[in-house]
Amino acid sequence: MSKGAAFFPLDSPVETRDFYFMMLPKMTMLAFSAAVEPLRIANQLTGKCLYRWYLLSEDGRPVRCSNAVSIVVDGGLTETKTGDTVFVCSGVDGYLAASQRTISWLRDQARHGRTIGGVCTGAFTLARAGLLQDKRFTLHWENQPAFEEIFPNLPITNQLYCRDGQVITCGGGNAGIDLLVSLIEEHHGNGLATRVAEMCLHGMPRGENNKQRLSIAAELGVRHPKLSAILGDMRAGFAQDLSVEVLAEKHGLSRRQMERLFHDRLNSSPAAKLRDIRVEQAHSLISETDMTMMEIAVACGFQSQAALRQAYRQRFGVVPSFKMRQRSPKA
């Protein structure tokens, strides 16, 4: 157990809780670290073994993260016990990262009452295992468009993390700190949880209902209320046949007023901004799914594959192709 100068007294008897981190290829190291470090810090602060954690891979071999760093694990798929928590740690290519053997193992853990968690894109694997039906859950915002196309009947939340019974998920990044701090608070109270967050230099822990992503207006530094609302409508309805005239009328503007507003504030036209939003969504689907170009064009609001290819080339300087999909075969 690591030791430090900071100390938090915990006088009540403690029960050691075990966490298993199932590491998938190309997992995100930041998301994994954010999930495991609060456990270590809680032990360090109290001088007690409140938590143990074990790193797993399907074959017991090291796992190479998306940043090319390899992590040595404690073993392969193993038996767990009542009260244990199993986290799926994923990242790039989250949809196909887990093999059928791993998915079957996860189903078995859930069937025996274990708490099952997903970190970053871990929700892809949980969905493939059939564990997200009628559950609130989340995953990283970058991968949500692909998830929605693959699993259209599983609605995603945009929250930092979700806890719904025996299923817990977080969007990755630093959200793992918030999720684990919330578990520590449940187990040992607000005092220790707050001190753990302070040790992470995380500030006040963020609640479950905090959003992952800023609004598009905030990203662009837009403070004009009508422009902010229009941009929000564009992001929410990019797949629909949005009309500049209809959007302008909805927000009490003429088409010319709306175009002038976009030009003055964004140096862009409404049509060009909507096209950029659609292309970004298409880029996500090309990278993260096995959808055809025609399917992606329709899903992102383009009238044809040709329109998608032209817009994509204008935005990224290359024509989209299946060569961009460096994927392994489906399990």
C-alpha positions as CSV (number, residue, x, y, z in Angstrom):
1,M,0.0,0.0,0.0
2,S,1.4,3.4,-1.0
3,K,2.0,6.0,1.7
4,G,1.8,9.8,1.6
5,A,1.8,12.8,3.9
6,A,-2.0,13.3,3.7
7,F,-4.2,11.3,6.0
8,F,-7.9,10.7,6.5
9,P,-8.9,8.8,9.6
10,L,-11.4,6.1,9.1
11,D,-12.3,4.4,12.4
12,S,-15.2,2.2,11.3
13,P,-14.5,-1.4,10.3
14,V,-13.9,-1.8,6.6
15,E,-14.7,-4.5,4.1
16,T,-12.2,-4.8,1.2
17,R,-14.0,-4.4,-2.2
18,D,-12.5,-6.0,-5.3
19,F,-12.5,-4.3,-8.8
20,Y,-11.6,-6.1,-12.0
21,F,-10.5,-4.0,-15.0
22,M,-11.0,-5.9,-18.3
23,M,-8.5,-4.2,-20.6
24,L,-9.4,-4.3,-24.3
25,P,-7.0,-3.5,-27.2
26,K,-6.5,0.2,-28.0
27,M,-8.1,1.2,-24.7
28,T,-7.7,4.8,-23.5
29,M,-5.0,5.1,-20.8
30,L,-6.3,8.4,-19.4
31,A,-9.8,6.9,-18.8
32,F,-8.4,3.8,-17.2
33,S,-6.1,5.8,-14.9
34,A,-8.9,8.1,-13.9
35,A,-10.9,5.1,-12.8
36,V,-8.2,3.2,-10.9
37,E,-6.3,6.0,-9.2
38,P,-9.2,7.0,-6.8
39,L,-9.1,3.5,-5.4
40,R,-5.4,3.7,-4.7
41,I,-5.7,7.2,-3.2
42,A,-8.5,6.1,-0.9
43,N,-6.3,3.3,0.5
44,Q,-3.3,5.6,0.8
45,L,-5.3,8.3,2.7
46,T,-6.8,5.9,5.2
47,G,-3.9,3.5,5.6
48,K,-6.5,0.7,5.1
49,C,-7.1,-1.8,2.3
50,L,-10.5,-0.5,1.3
51,Y,-10.1,-1.6,-2.3
52,R,-8.1,-4.1,-4.4
53,W,-8.0,-4.1,-8.2
54,Y,-6.9,-6.6,-10.7
55,L,-6.1,-6.1,-14.4
56,L,-7.3,-8.6,-16.9
57,S,-7.0,-9.4,-20.6
58,E,-8.6,-12.2,-22.5
59,D,-5.4,-14.2,-22.8
60,G,-3.4,-12.8,-19.9
61,R,-1.0,-11.0,-22.1
62,P,-0.1,-7.2,-21.9
63,V,-2.6,-4.9,-23.6
64,R,-1.5,-2.1,-25.9
65,C,-3.3,1.2,-25.3
66,S,-4.3,3.7,-27.9
67,N,-1.2,5.7,-27.0
68,A,1.0,2.7,-27.9
69,V,1.9,2.0,-24.2
70,S,1.6,-1.6,-23.2
71,I,0.2,-2.5,-19.8
72,V,1.0,-5.8,-18.0
73,V,-2.1,-7.5,-16.6
74,D,-2.6,-9.8,-13.6
75,G,-4.1,-12.6,-15.7
76,G,-6.8,-13.7,-18.1
77,L,-10.5,-14.1,-17.7
78,T,-11.2,-15.3,-14.2
79,E,-13.8,-16.1,-11.6
80,T,-15.1,-13.2,-9.5
81,K,-17.2,-13.3,-6.3
82,T,-20.4,-11.7,-5.0
83,G,-20.0,-7.9,-4.5
84,D,-17.2,-7.5,-7.0
85,T,-17.2,-4.9,-9.8
86,V,-16.0,-5.6,-13.3
87,F,-15.1,-2.6,-15.6
88,V,-14.6,-2.9,-19.3
89,C,-11.9,-0.5,-20.4
90,S,-12.0,0.4,-24.0
91,G,-11.1,3.2,-26.4
92,V,-10.4,3.2,-30.2
93,D,-12.5,0.8,-32.2
94,G,-14.7,0.2,-29.2
95,Y,-17.4,-1.6,-31.2
96,L,-15.2,-4.5,-32.3
97,A,-12.6,-4.5,-29.4
98,A,-14.1,-7.4,-27.5
99,S,-14.1,-11.0,-28.7
100,Q,-17.1,-13.3,-28.4
101,R,-15.3,-15.1,-25.5
102,T,-15.0,-11.9,-23.5
103,I,-18.6,-11.0,-24.2
104,S,-19.7,-14.4,-23.0
105,W,-17.6,-14.0,-19.8
106,L,-19.2,-10.6,-19.2
107,R,-22.7,-12.1,-19.5
108,D,-21.8,-14.7,-17.0
109,Q,-20.5,-12.1,-14.6
110,A,-23.8,-10.1,-14.9
111,R,-25.9,-13.3,-14.6
112,H,-24.2,-14.0,-11.2
113,G,-25.0,-10.5,-9.9
114,R,-21.7,-8.7,-10.4
115,T,-21.7,-4.9,-11.0
116,I,-20.7,-4.3,-14.6
117,G,-19.1,-1.1,-15.7
118,G,-18.0,0.5,-19.0
119,V,-15.2,3.1,-19.3
120,C,-14.9,5.4,-22.3
121,T,-16.3,3.2,-25.1
122,G,-16.9,0.2,-22.9
123,A,-20.6,0.6,-23.5
124,F,-20.2,-0.9,-27.0
125,T,-19.1,-4.2,-25.4
126,L,-21.9,-4.0,-22.8
127,A,-24.4,-3.5,-25.5
128,R,-23.1,-6.4,-27.5
129,A,-23.4,-8.5,-24.4
130,G,-27.1,-7.4,-24.0
131,L,-26.5,-5.7,-20.7
132,L,-27.8,-2.2,-21.5
133,Q,-31.5,-2.9,-22.2
134,D,-33.7,-0.5,-20.2
135,K,-30.6,1.0,-18.5
136,R,-29.3,4.5,-18.3
137,F,-25.8,4.6,-19.7
138,T,-23.2,6.7,-21.4
139,L,-20.0,6.6,-23.4
140,H,-17.6,9.2,-24.8
141,W,-19.4,11.8,-26.9
142,E,-17.1,11.3,-29.9
143,N,-18.4,7.7,-30.3
144,Q,-22.0,8.3,-29.6
145,P,-23.1,8.9,-33.2
146,A,-21.7,5.5,-34.2
147,F,-23.3,3.8,-31.2
148,E,-26.7,5.3,-32.0
149,E,-26.5,3.9,-35.6
150,I,-25.4,0.5,-34.5
151,F,-27.8,0.2,-31.5
152,P,-30.7,2.5,-32.4
153,N,-33.0,1.1,-29.6
154,L,-30.5,1.9,-26.8
155,P,-30.8,5.6,-26.0
156,I,-27.6,7.2,-24.7
157,T,-27.4,10.0,-22.1
158,N,-24.8,12.8,-22.5
159,Q,-23.9,12.6,-18.8
160,L,-20.4,12.3,-17.4
161,Y,-21.3,9.0,-15.8
162,C,-24.4,6.9,-15.1
163,R,-25.2,4.5,-12.2
164,D,-28.2,2.4,-12.9
165,G,-28.4,-0.6,-10.6
166,Q,-25.8,-3.1,-11.4
167,V,-24.6,-1.2,-14.5
168,I,-22.3,1.8,-14.2
169,T,-20.7,3.7,-17.1
170,C,-18.6,6.8,-17.7
171,G,-17.6,8.7,-20.8
172,G,-13.9,8.4,-20.2
173,G,-11.4,11.1,-19.8
174,N,-11.5,12.4,-16.2
175,A,-15.1,11.3,-15.7
176,G,-13.7,8.1,-14.2
177,I,-12.7,10.2,-11.2
178,D,-16.2,11.5,-10.7
179,L,-17.7,8.0,-11.0
180,L,-15.3,6.3,-8.6
181,V,-15.5,9.2,-6.2
182,S,-19.3,8.7,-6.1
183,L,-18.7,5.1,-5.3
184,I,-16.3,6.0,-2.5
185,E,-18.8,8.4,-1.1
186,E,-21.4,5.7,-1.0
187,H,-19.1,3.3,0.7
188,H,-17.3,5.6,3.1
189,G,-18.9,9.0,3.2
190,N,-18.5,12.5,1.7
191,G,-15.4,13.4,3.7
192,L,-13.2,10.7,2.2
193,A,-14.7,11.1,-1.2
194,T,-13.9,14.9,-1.2
195,R,-10.4,14.3,0.0
196,V,-9.8,11.8,-2.8
197,A,-11.0,14.3,-5.4
198,E,-8.7,16.9,-3.8
199,M,-5.7,14.5,-4.1
200,C,-6.5,14.1,-7.8
201,L,-6.4,18.0,-8.0
202,H,-9.9,17.5,-9.5
203,G,-11.7,20.2,-7.5
204,M,-15.2,19.5,-6.4
205,P,-16.5,16.1,-7.7
206,R,-19.0,16.6,-10.5
207,G,-22.4,15.0,-10.2
208,E,-23.9,12.3,-12.3
209,N,-26.1,14.8,-14.2
210,N,-23.2,17.0,-15.4
211,K,-22.9,16.9,-19.2
212,Q,-19.9,15.6,-21.1
213,R,-19.7,18.3,-23.7
214,L,-20.2,22.0,-24.1
215,S,-22.9,23.2,-26.4
216,I,-21.7,23.9,-30.0
217,A,-22.3,27.6,-29.3
218,A,-19.9,27.5,-26.3
219,E,-17.3,25.6,-28.4
220,L,-17.4,28.4,-31.0
221,G,-17.4,31.1,-28.5
222,V,-20.9,32.3,-29.5
223,R,-22.9,34.4,-27.1
224,H,-25.7,35.6,-29.3
225,P,-28.8,33.8,-28.0
226,K,-30.6,33.3,-31.4
227,L,-27.4,32.1,-33.0
228,S,-26.8,29.7,-30.1
229,A,-30.3,28.3,-30.4
230,I,-29.9,27.8,-34.2
231,L,-26.6,26.0,-33.8
232,G,-28.2,23.8,-31.2
233,D,-31.0,22.9,-33.6
234,M,-28.4,22.1,-36.3
235,R,-26.5,19.8,-34.1
236,A,-29.7,18.1,-32.8
237,G,-31.3,17.7,-36.2
238,F,-28.4,17.3,-38.6
239,A,-29.8,14.0,-40.0
240,Q,-33.1,15.7,-41.0
241,D,-33.9,17.7,-44.1
242,L,-33.2,21.0,-42.4
243,S,-34.2,24.2,-44.3
244,V,-32.4,27.5,-43.7
245,E,-35.8,29.2,-44.3
246,V,-37.6,27.1,-41.7
247,L,-34.8,27.6,-39.1
248,A,-34.8,31.3,-39.7
249,E,-38.6,31.5,-39.3
250,K,-38.5,29.4,-36.2
251,H,-36.2,31.9,-34.5
252,G,-37.9,35.0,-35.8
253,L,-35.5,35.9,-38.5
254,S,-35.6,36.3,-42.3
255,R,-33.2,34.2,-44.3
256,R,-31.1,37.3,-45.1
257,Q,-30.9,38.2,-41.4
258,M,-29.9,34.7,-40.5
259,E,-27.2,34.6,-43.2
260,R,-25.9,38.0,-42.1
261,L,-25.8,36.8,-38.5
262,F,-23.7,33.7,-39.4
263,H,-21.4,35.7,-41.6
264,D,-20.8,38.4,-39.0
265,R,-20.3,36.0,-36.1
266,L,-18.9,32.9,-37.7
267,N,-17.6,34.0,-41.0
268,S,-19.6,31.2,-42.5
269,S,-23.0,30.6,-44.1
270,P,-25.8,28.6,-42.4
271,A,-25.5,26.0,-45.1
272,A,-21.8,25.7,-44.7
273,K,-22.0,25.3,-40.9
274,L,-24.7,22.6,-41.2
275,R,-22.6,20.8,-43.8
276,D,-19.6,20.9,-41.4
277,I,-21.7,19.4,-38.6
278,R,-22.9,16.6,-40.9
279,V,-19.4,15.9,-42.2
280,E,-18.0,15.6,-38.7
281,Q,-20.8,13.1,-37.9
282,A,-20.0,11.2,-41.1
283,H,-16.3,11.0,-40.2
284,S,-17.2,9.4,-36.9
285,L,-19.4,6.8,-38.6
286,I,-16.7,6.0,-41.2
287,S,-14.2,5.5,-38.4
288,E,-16.3,3.6,-35.9
289,T,-18.8,1.5,-37.9
290,D,-19.2,-0.9,-40.7
291,M,-21.9,1.1,-42.4
292,T,-21.8,1.6,-46.2
293,M,-21.2,5.0,-47.6
294,M,-24.8,5.2,-48.7
295,E,-26.0,4.4,-45.2
296,I,-23.7,7.0,-43.7
297,A,-24.8,9.6,-46.2
298,V,-28.5,9.0,-45.3
299,A,-27.8,8.9,-41.6
300,C,-26.0,12.3,-41.7
301,G,-28.5,14.1,-43.9
302,F,-26.8,14.0,-47.3
303,Q,-28.8,13.5,-50.4
304,S,-26.3,11.1,-52.0
305,Q,-23.0,9.4,-51.6
306,A,-21.6,12.0,-54.1
307,A,-22.7,14.8,-51.9
308,L,-21.1,13.2,-48.8
309,R,-17.8,12.6,-50.7
310,Q,-17.7,16.2,-52.0
311,A,-18.4,17.7,-48.6
312,Y,-15.9,15.4,-46.9
313,R,-13.2,16.3,-49.4
314,Q,-13.8,20.0,-48.9
315,R,-13.6,19.6,-45.1
316,F,-10.7,17.1,-44.8
317,G,-8.9,17.3,-48.1
318,V,-9.4,13.6,-48.9
319,V,-12.2,11.4,-50.3
320,P,-13.6,9.1,-47.6
321,S,-12.9,5.4,-48.3
322,F,-13.0,2.1,-46.6
323,K,-9.2,2.1,-46.3
324,M,-9.7,4.5,-43.4
325,R,-11.2,1.5,-41.4
326,Q,-8.2,-0.2,-39.8
327,R,-10.4,-2.8,-38.0
328,S,-10.2,-6.4,-36.9
329,P,-12.9,-8.9,-38.0
330,K,-16.1,-9.0,-36.1
331,A,-16.3,-11.5,-33.2
